[in-house]
Amino acid sequence: MHAVEVNFDGLVGPTHNYAGLSYGNVASLSHASSHSNPKEAVLQGLEKMRAMHELGLEQGIFAPHARPDMNVLKRLGFTGSDSQIIEKAFKADPILLRACYSASAMWTANAGTISPSADTLDGKVHFTAANLNNKFHRSLEPVTTTALLKAMFNDERYFSHHTHLPAQGFFGDEGAANHNRLCDSHADTGLEIFVYGASSFNSALPKPVKFPARQSLEASQAVARLHQLKPENQLFIQQNPDVIDQGVFHNDVIAVANGNVLLCHEQAFLHQADTLKQIKQAYLG
């Protein structure tokens, strides 16, 4: 089997802003009152994409989502022309309006979870857009993200797209930011590692105290089922709750994998020494 690794980046939209909307993301909160520069941001993004392409990677681009999200503002009771709706929303609730202007879809690690055909029972590449339920401004993204994925990967013979998980905290799903894959080569069957912050149903498992765990065990398990992963090709491990409380809101802030390499901070996982042994055993078989 021949496989190509593609690096995707999100194109920054003209409403790119720092609004401090993500409780638990210390960097976001600390920049809440900073001025953003959308033009500079998009130029930096394009420069980074070109650098990746010149290094030999296949480079893909996610188009920005339409912002502000006029549909959700209408659903929330604002009426009139687009300009009137924006004016009314600004007067009534400027924080709500900032959320509807958010360009956070540029962070493609949160777009969804993708499983390559080498790992799935039906031999198709599977896609599930993240519901991003933990934050209102991000929960606006899944429908558009699914449409973008379907447009880019549109051959049903090879690709299978799933509706995002129920928009409820019990199934909080943040996509590839909490998903890793180890493999000898990208064309080979790999080990898909799902990293969760807490369990919604099992109160005996530890969980963070200060900040929310955005990825639930139950969401990760549901995605694995949807993607028809072979049982021996999936592993569920818990992120260290203490580092979530320090502002490490996603696993990719503290651990990342590619090919047969796993890079992680010494406090990335709960019971890290045992977890690393578990990963090694599952990967080597």
Stockholm file with secondary structure:
# STOCKHOLM 1.0

chainA/1-285         MHAVEVNFDGLVGPTHNYAGLSYGNVASLSHASSHSNPKEAVLQGLEKMRAMHELGLEQGIFAPHARPDMNVLKRLGFTGSDSQIIEKAFKADPILLRACYSASAMWTANAGTISPSADTLDGKVHFTAANLNNKFHRSLEPVTTTALLKAMFNDERYFSHHTHLPAQGFFGDEGAANHNRLCDSHADTGLEIFVYGASSFNSALPKPVKFPARQSLEASQAVARLHQLKPENQLFIQQNPDVIDQGVFHNDVIAVANGNVLLCHEQAFLHQADTLKQIKQAYLG
#=GR chainA/1-285 SS CCCCCEEEEECCCTTCCCCCCCTTCHHHHHTTTCCCCHHHHHHHHHHHHHHHHHTTCEEEEECCCCSSCHHHHHHTTCCSSHHHHHHHHHHHCHHHHHHHHCCGGGCGGGTEEEECGGGBTTSCEEEEECCCTTSHHHHTSHHHHHHHHHHHSCCTTTEEEECCCCSSGGGCCCGGGGEEEECSSTTSCCEEEEEESBCSSCTTSCCCSSSCCCSBHHHHHHHHHHTTBCGGGEEEEEBCHHHHTTTCCSGGGTEEEETTEEEECTTSBTTHHHHHHHHHHHHHC
#=GC SS_cons         CCCCCEEEEECCCTTCCCCCCCTTCHHHHHTTTCCCCHHHHHHHHHHHHHHHHHTTCEEEEECCCCSSCHHHHHHTTCCSSHHHHHHHHHHHCHHHHHHHHCCGGGCGGGTEEEECGGGBTTSCEEEEECCCTTSHHHHTSHHHHHHHHHHHSCCTTTEEEECCCCSSGGGCCCGGGGEEEECSSTTSCCEEEEEESBCSSCTTSCCCSSSCCCSBHHHHHHHHHHTTBCGGGEEEEEBCHHHHTTTCCSGGGTEEEETTEEEECTTSBTTHHHHHHHHHHHHHC
//
